[in-house]
Amino acid sequence: MVTQLESTTQKNIIYPDSDGQPMADNTKQFELIVFLKKNLDLLFLNDSKVFVAGDLLWYPVEGNNKTRVAPDVMVAFGRPKGDRGSYQQWREDNIAPQVVFEILSPGNTQKEMINKYKFYQRYGAEEYYLYDPDTGELTGWLRSGNELEDIEQMAGWVSPRLGIKFELSDGKLKIYRPDGQPFLTYLELEQQRQQAEARAEQAES
């Protein structure tokens, strides 16, 4: 009877889709979150078993709607693409997002970021990357056993899971796909498209 009561209680628990916090504190942080998310979408466009999300609440424990965090960007290998209100791990074959990104903003406190690190370490993230656009500092951690260990040199680092390479140029983050092509903003992609059209028109004429 106790098991039945616990099961019924768990089914009645609501897992909110929002924590009431803004996605970003400023335009710089927002643009970087979108930049990362959309380029990772493109990178895994043809892989139906890679789920990429931005600012999505991750609930790792069934029956607990208080333990949660919303990574700025997260990637879950082995999970299908598609819309979700939140990432409820027990509904995702108990697969934790393997890669998480955080973009620092002035509103982030040291205590908040320490708690996020502890969360990612405890609940199974394999890679955690933290970028401060104001200082240009990029920090990374890679899982070793039960620990997320500091990556000593991030410049030139290649993510084991994503295959992308991180570079820092003039204090700005540069990311390269496995084929060596850089991550591009939407405007840069549009400029490339227009240039390709112009070249095609010149070739025809």
N, C-alpha and C positions, 0 to 999 in steps of 0.2 A: 504493500500500500504506500509506503514511503517513496519508493521508486516512482510509482504512478503519479503521486502528488508533485514530485520534483519535475517530472516530465511535463505535466500540465502547466506548472508554473513557468518553466522555460519557454513553452510555446506562447504564453501570454506576454512575455517580455517584449517591449518595443525597443528597437534599435534605431534611433533617430538618424536621418540622412544628413543632418546638419548639426554642427556644434555651436552655431551662432557666431563663429569667428569669420572675419573676412578672408577671402582667398589670398589677398596681398595687401600690404600696407601702402604701397606706392607703385608708380608706373614701371619703375626699373625692375622691381621684384616680379610684377605681373608679366612683363614682357619676357623675362628669363624663364619663368615657369611655362609659359606658352611655347617658347622657343624649344625647350627641352622636350616637352610633351609631344608636340607635333612632329619634331624630327625623329623621335623614337617611334611614333606611329608610322612614319614613312619607312624607317629602317626595317620594321617588322610587318610591313603592309601585306605581304604574301604568306605570312605564317599565322594561321588561324588559331594557334595555340599559344599566342603571346598576348597578354592583356596589359594595356598601358592606361594609366589613369592619372589625373591631376586633381589634387585637393579632395580626395575621396576618403571618407572615414573607413579605417580598418579596425574591425572587431576581431581579435584573435581567439576569444574564449566564449563559447556558447553559454548563455545564461548570465553573462556579465556585460551590461551595456554601459558600464562606467570606464572599463579598460578599453581605451581606443585612442587612435591618433590619425591625423590626416596628413600624410606625407605630401609635400608639394608635388612630387611626381613619384609614381611607383610602377614597377614592372613585375608581372607575375608570369613566369614560364609554366606551361602546362595547363593554363586556364584559357577558355575560349574568349574571343572578343565579344563585345556586347555591352549594353547599358546596364548599370547597376546603381542602386541608391546608396549602397555601401558595400564594402568588401567584408562579408561575414565568412571567416576562414573555414568554419565547419561545413559551409555550403560549397566550398571550393576545393573539395577533396583534401581539406586540411593543409592546403599548400599556402605557405606564407609568401608574400611578395619577396622575391629574392634581392631586388635592387630598389633602393629608395634614395631620393634626392631631397635636400632642403636648401632653399635660397634664403639667406639671412635678410632680415629687415630691421629697421631701428626698433620696432616693437617687440622683437624677440628678446627674452631675458636669458641670462646665463642658466638659471634654474630650469627654465622651460627646455632649453637645448640639452641639458644634462639628462632630464627626464626622457626626452625623445631618444637619446642615445641608449639609455637603459632599456627602453621599450623595444627598440630594434634589436638590441643584443638578446634580450630575454625571449622574444617571440619569433626569432628565426631569420631575420634579414641576413643575407650573405654579403652584401656590399652596401655601404652607406657613404654618400658623398654630400659634403656641406660646402656651399660657396657663399662668400661674402662679397657682393658686387661693389660695396663701398671701399673695401681694402684690397680687393683682388685676390684674397686668400682662398685657396681651395684645399680642403682637408678630406681625406678618405680613410675608410676602415674596411677591412676584409676579414671575414669570419675564419677563425681557426679553432675548431672544436666548439666550445661553448662561448668563446670570446670574440668580440669584434676588435681586431688589432689594428693599430695605426699603420697606415701606409706611409713609409718614410719619405718617398719622393713621388709627388703627384705629377710633376711635369714629365710628360712622356708616358705616363701610366696608361696601360691598356686594361679595360675592364674585362675580367675573365668571362663574365656572363654575357655582356653586351657586345664585346669586341670593339668598342669605341676607344679612341685615344684622346686623352686630355692634354692640352697645352695651355700655357699661360704666356700671352704676348702683350707687353705694355700694360700689365695689370688687368688684362681682360681674358676671360675664359674662351678658349677655342676648342672645339670638339670635332674629331674626324671619324668618319665612318670606317668600317673595315676595309673598304675599297680605296681609302685615302681621300675621298671627297669630304669637304667640310660640311658641318651642319650649317644650314642657311636660314635666314629669317624669311617670312612670307614675302617681304618686299624684294629681297634678293632673288628669290625664286621667280617672282613676277618679272624682274629685270632680265633674268636669263631667258624666260619664255619670249619676251618681246625681242630680245636680241636674236634668238633662234628664228623667229618669224621674219625679222628684217633680213637675215642672211638667206632664208629660203626665198624671199621675194626677189632679192638681188640675183640669186642663182637662176630664177625663172626668167628674169628680164635679160 
